[in-house]
Amino acid sequence: MTSRPRPAARRRPPAGLPPALAVAEAALADMKAVDVRVIDVRGANDVADFMVVASGTSDRHLRAVADRVVQMAKASGQRPLGVEGEEQGEWVLVDLPDVMVHVMLPRTREFYQLEQLWTPVQAAVAAKPAGTSKAGAAKSKRGPRAGAAKTARKPASARKPGGPGRSRAPAARRRPPQGG
């Protein structure tokens, strides 16, 4: 009698992390993606909880990595919400539930610098005490005088013509009918 091979045990992500993140990391490791970075953006946007940025060595490798992420996500029951950029081959975005996977060529990654874009957000999320609401976090980012920062409006007599609230187009002129 031959015994069936046991299916590999599925790796469960730590509590609080979406399963799609573990799938994406496994797929990127499987396809030998270069310089993989996971950025925690929970509470900073409504699109995703994590951004995963990785590089491919060529446009073909880039597409293969993105395809593997999609394949493994589907196999684990995580249907991708969308895939963009496979035709161009410089930047492929795989949108998984709660995880955005960006696979880029090194020159494209250097140009857009997504890690630097999200680093201040990641630091703010890490420093935010547990239990604070999104509204409170947004208010604290603006500073204590955020409401007082509005400037007082000038009186209508001091405003320049064509300023706010006025049309920039000249008033229509009526011409008398020309006729014979």
Residue pairs with C-beta under 8 A, 6 or more apart in sequence:
10 76
11 22
11 26
12 19
12 22
13 19
13 21
13 22
17 50
18 49
18 50
18 96
18 97
18 98
18 99
19 76
19 78
20 73
20 78
20 96
20 97
20 98
20 99
21 38
21 50
21 52
21 98
21 99
23 69
23 72
23 73
23 76
23 78
23 96
24 52
24 69
24 72
24 73
24 94
24 96
24 99
24 101
25 36
25 38
25 52
26 72
27 65
27 68
27 69
27 71
27 72
27 73
28 36
28 52
28 54
28 65
28 69
28 101
28 103
29 36
30 68
30 72
31 61
31 64
31 65
31 68
33 54
33 55
33 56
33 65
33 103
34 54
34 55
34 56
34 57
34 106
35 54
35 55
35 109
36 52
36 53
36 54
37 52
37 53
37 54
37 115
38 50
38 51
38 52
39 50
39 51
39 52
39 53
39 114
39 115
39 118
39 119
39 121
39 122
40 49
40 50
40 122
40 125
40 126
41 48
41 49
41 50
41 51
41 118
41 121
41 122
41 125
42 49
42 50
42 125
43 125
43 128
43 134
43 137
44 118
44 121
44 124
44 125
45 121
47 100
48 95
48 98
48 99
48 100
49 98
49 99
50 98
50 99
50 100
51 99
51 100
51 102
51 114
51 118
52 99
52 100
52 101
52 102
53 102
53 104
53 109
53 114
53 115
54 65
54 101
54 102
54 103
54 104
55 103
55 104
55 105
55 106
55 109
56 62
56 63
56 64
56 65
56 103
56 104
56 105
58 105
59 89
59 90
59 105
60 89
62 89
62 90
62 92
62 103
62 104
62 105
63 86
63 89
63 92
65 92
65 103
66 83
66 86
66 92
66 94
66 101
66 103
69 80
69 94
69 96
69 101
69 103
70 80
70 83
70 94
73 79
73 80
73 94
73 96
74 80
78 96
78 97
79 97
80 94
80 95
80 96
81 95
81 96
81 97
82 93
82 94
82 95
83 92
83 93
83 94
83 95
84 92
84 93
84 95
85 91
85 92
85 93
86 92
89 105
90 104
90 105
90 108
91 102
91 103
91 104
91 105
91 108
91 112
92 102
92 103
92 104
93 100
93 101
93 102
93 103
94 100
94 101
94 103
95 101
102 114
104 112
124 137
124 141
128 137
139 146
162 168
